[in-house]
Amino acid sequence: MSEDIQSRVKSVLLKNHLREINADELGYDSPLVEFGVGLDSIATMELLVALEEEFKIPIDDQEITPQVLESIESISEYIAGKI
């Protein structure tokens, strides 16, 4: 998987959803639930829209499971399968 995809996913998360988090605290394999990602359906939808815009891909919300939102690595794997 591309390091570029992971860094772009991390950037989207930090810019849109985790503004209060220090970038150094957020590793590619960090459990995102601990940072509050995936707990709120509205925030999850906003994240998916931001990822669609960043990567210019359609994301089917039916495919998004808690496992996909588990970490930057798992989100990146999902996205890599779409592009």
C-alpha positions in Angstrom: 0.0 0.0 0.0 1.2 3.5 -0.8 2.6 5.7 1.9 1.1 8.6 0.0 -2.4 7.2 0.5 -1.8 6.8 4.3 -0.4 10.3 4.6 -3.3 11.8 2.7 -5.8 9.9 4.9 -4.0 11.1 8.0 -4.1 14.7 6.6 -7.9 14.5 5.9 -8.5 13.2 9.5 -6.4 15.9 11.1 -7.8 18.7 9.0 -11.5 17.7 9.3 -12.0 15.6 12.4 -9.1 15.5 14.7 -8.0 19.2 14.8 -7.2 18.9 18.5 -4.8 16.0 18.0 -1.0 16.4 17.6 -0.1 14.7 14.3 2.8 12.9 16.1 0.3 11.1 18.4 -1.6 9.6 15.4 0.2 6.6 13.9 -1.0 4.7 10.9 -2.0 1.8 13.1 -3.5 3.8 16.0 -7.0 2.7 16.9 -9.1 5.7 15.7 -11.9 4.9 18.1 -9.6 6.1 20.9 -9.5 9.5 19.1 -13.3 9.6 18.6 -13.5 8.5 15.0 -16.4 6.3 13.9 -18.5 6.9 17.0 -20.8 9.5 15.6 -22.7 8.7 12.3 -22.7 12.4 11.2 -18.9 12.7 11.8 -18.4 9.4 9.9 -20.4 10.7 6.9 -18.4 13.9 6.9 -15.2 11.9 6.9 -16.4 9.8 4.0 -17.3 12.9 2.0 -13.9 14.4 2.7 -12.2 11.2 1.6 -14.3 11.0 -1.6 -13.2 14.6 -2.4 -9.5 14.0 -1.5 -9.2 10.8 -3.6 -11.9 11.5 -6.3 -13.6 8.2 -5.7 -17.1 7.1 -4.7 -17.4 5.5 -1.3 -20.4 3.3 -0.7 -21.4 3.8 2.9 -22.8 0.2 2.9 -19.2 -1.0 2.5 -17.9 1.0 5.5 -17.7 -1.2 8.6 -16.2 -0.5 12.0 -13.2 -2.5 10.7 -12.7 -0.1 7.8 -12.6 2.8 10.2 -10.3 1.1 12.7 -7.1 2.9 11.7 -5.5 5.0 9.0 -4.0 1.8 7.7 -7.4 0.1 7.3 -9.0 3.2 5.7 -6.0 3.4 3.3 -6.4 -0.3 2.4 -10.1 0.3 1.6 -9.2 3.4 -0.6 -6.3 1.5 -2.3 -8.9 -1.1 -3.4 -11.0 1.7 -5.0 -8.4 3.5 -7.0 
